[in-house]
Amino acid sequence: MDTIFLEQVKVQTKLGVPEWERAVAQTVLLDIEIGYDFSLACQSDAIADTIDYGQVVGRIRETLAERSFKLVEALGEHVCQLILQEFKAQNVRLKVSKPGILPGLKALGITIYRQV
C-alpha cells in the first residue's frame, strides 16, 4: 500500500463540548496518511492518476469551516469519511491535535484509522 502524508495541516473549525468554546473558530492540527495505489501514477506521471493533496486540504478546510463539532472524535470521523468517499482512498490514518487547550499541555487529541 502506498501512502500520501500531510503533516500539521492547520484548519479552522468550531470545536468543543462547552457552547462558549464553539462560539469562535479555533486552530486544529491534522496529520493525515492516505492509503492509495500509486502504481498507475508512477508510470503516467499524471495528477489524474493519484489523489491531489491540494484538493484534499482545500476540501477539508472548506467543510470544517462550515461545521461545528463537540468532540474531536466526531471531527476525526468526518474528515476520514470525507477522504474515503470523495477521494476514493483505500484507508486513512488521522491524528487530530487541539493545541494549547489545557494548562501545562502542548496539545490533546486522537488518532483514528478507517478503511473501505
N, C-alpha and C positions, 0 to 999 in steps of 0.2 A: 504494500500500500504506500502510495506517495502522499506527501503532506505539504500543504501551504501553511506557513505560520505567520501570524500577525501579532507582534508584541506591543503591549502597553498602548492599545488603541484608546485614546481619550474620547469619551462620549458624554453628552449632557442629557440627563433624564431626571425625572422626579421619582425619588425612591426613599422609602422609609415607612415604618409602622405608624409613628405618630403623624397625624394630619399636618402639623406645622412643618415637619421635615419634608413633606411632599409639596409644600407651598411654592418652593423655588427649586429650579433645576440645579443639580449638583454634578460634579465630575465623577465619573466612574471609569475605571481602567479595565480593559478586556485583553486577555491573552487568548488567542484563538488558534487552534490547529484544525485544519480542514483536510480530511482524507478524500483523495480523488485519484483516479488512474491517469497519470500524465503521459502514458506511452505514446499516444497519438500526437500530443502537443510537442513532445521531444523530437518527433520526426518532422512535423509540419512547420514548427516554429510560428504557429498562428494562435493568437489570443482566443479565437473562437473554439479551439480545441482544449481549453482549460477553463479554470474559474478566474475571472477578472477580479483580483483582490480589491482594486479601486472601487468597483461596483459593490462588492460585499461591504466595505467600510461605509460607503455612501448610503447604502440601504439600511444598515444598522443604525447609523446616526439619524437618518430620517425617521425610522419607526420609533426609536427610543425618545426622540424629541416630542413625538405626538402622544406618547403613552405615559402612564403613571403606574408605579408598582409599589406594593407594600414590602414584598420580600425579595431579597437578592435571588433566591431560588426561582421565583416566578420570572424575573428578568432573564436569568440564565436560560431557562426553558424556552422562553420566547425567542431569544437570539438563536439558540440551537435549531429550533424548528424552522425559523426563517431561512437559515443557511441550508438545511437539509431539503426543504421544499422548493425554495426559489432558485437555488444554485445547483441542485441535484448532486450535492455532496454525498459521499458514502458514509461518512461519520464526522463528528465534530467533538473536539475536546475544548472546553471553555473554562477559563478562570475569570471570575468577576471579582474585582477588588474595589472596595469602598474606602478610600484613604482618609485618614485624619478624623474619623468619626468618634472614636473613644479616646480619652486622655491616656497618654502613655502607650498608644498602639499605632503603629505605622499604617496598618490597613486591616480590614477584615473582609471576608468574602467566602466564595465557594468555588469548587471545581466540579464540573459535571462532564459526562461523556454520553453522547447519544449516537445511534447508528440506525440506518434504514434496515 
